[in-house]
Amino acid sequence: MTRKKHIWLLLVLPGVLFLVVFMLIPLFSVLLSTFFPDTGFTLDNYVSLIGSVYFQQVFGRSVRLSLLSTLICALLGFPSAYYISRYSRHRGLMMALAVFPMFTSPVIRSFSWMVILGRKGIVNSFLVASGLFARPQSLLYNEFSMTVGFVQLFLPQMILSLLGVMDSIPGDLTEAAGSLGATRISAFLRIIFPLCASGLVTGSVLVFTGCMTAYTTPQLLGATDTQVLSTMVYQYAMSLRDWSQASAVAMVMIVVTMLVSGIFNHLSRRINPLAA
């Protein structure tokens, strides 16, 4: 028994060392730099940050766009994953189409949306040609274009997370519920959806975290007046050379993502006690 325990420890040790050296130590270094910028302990970085109206606007925008993108990805990803898992005859092809955007760089995808949503892009050309609008609309460099970029960037992760759970659900559960008098809608809401809660939570956490920390998409599709927390970190660190304030913003991002992940897991347990 002792030998098996030693083998288990040897197998786990490389991964633990990697996480400690490349994640925990840098994370604690960033955390300490926010409390000890010079010589003594201080909370000035967080007090000035939270009291700043500019930071409050950026923080609210970041959370709002991340939650909105997560909701849209859930609404689009759930039926897509359900169709692929249950009804698609070309499962491999559908999965390949779903994850294909992941093989393209976020920079290339963002530039593609700049072409599509520009004043002379495909969308504006269609809107003007169809007579819906007399002149091209401002679809780029705003929260709308950032949301579109986020959804396209992280929708595959939502679909894959849901597929992994849906594939483990027996297909005869709906038929069994129907034999007991349940309608298809009732069986879906009472059986299928609660069993998919863990996949929905995993996908939501991945999407929300990705949106909160993404830099390329908001930098290219946003504008100077649509800053988010990730671009704010870059602004403090590279433009203002204020590393302590940049570290404080980074820690706020980490805390928010952890809190939202906990909330999602709590909701998952409320929907299905066996999930999460």
C-alpha positions, 0 to 999 in steps of 0.5 A: 500500500505504501509503495502504491502511495509513493508511485501516486505521489511521484506521478502527481509531483511534476504537475504540482511543481509546474502549477506552483512555479508557473502559477502560484508563485507569480500569482502571489507575487502580483498579490503582494505587489498590490499591498507592498508597492514600496516598503510598507503595507498599504491599501491605497491601490485598491482604495483609489481604484475602487473610488475611481469613476473611470474604473467603475465604468470599465468594471461594469462594462466588463462584467456586463459584456461577459455576462451577456456573451455567456448568456448568448453562448448558452442560448446558441450552444445548448440547442446546437449541442443537443441537436448534434448529440441526439439527431445529427446523422453527420456528428463528426462533420457537425463537431468539426464545424462547431470547433473550426473557429478555434483553429483560427487565431483570435487576431485573424477572427477580429480582423475578419469582423472588422471587414464584415462590420465596417461601414463598407462591410457586408452587413452595412452593404446589405442593410443599405441595399435592402432599404432598412437604413439610408446610411451605414450604421456604426457596428464597429468599435463599440460594445456590439462588435465586442460582444459579437467577437466574444460569442464567436470566440467562445461559443465552441467551448460552450458547445464542447462542454455541453456535448461532453455531458449530453453524450453521457445521458441515456437516450431512452430517458425521454422515452421512459418519461413519455411512457409515464405520461410526460410530454417531450417538453416536460421530460426535457425540462425535468430530466434532460436539462437538469442532467446537463447543468454541469456542462452548462456551468462548465461552459459558462465559467469558461466563456465568462472567464475568457471574456473577462480576461480576453485582450485581443478581441476588445483591443481590436473591436473596441475603442478608447471609450469602450475599455474593459479590465484587460485593456485597462491592465495593459494601459496601466502597465505599458502606457502609464508604467504603474505596475502596482495599479495594473496588478490591483486591476488584475487581482480584481479580475481574478476575484470576480471570476472566482466569485462568478464561478462559485455562483454558477456552481451554486446554481448548478447544485440548485438545478441538479444536486448531483451536478457540479 
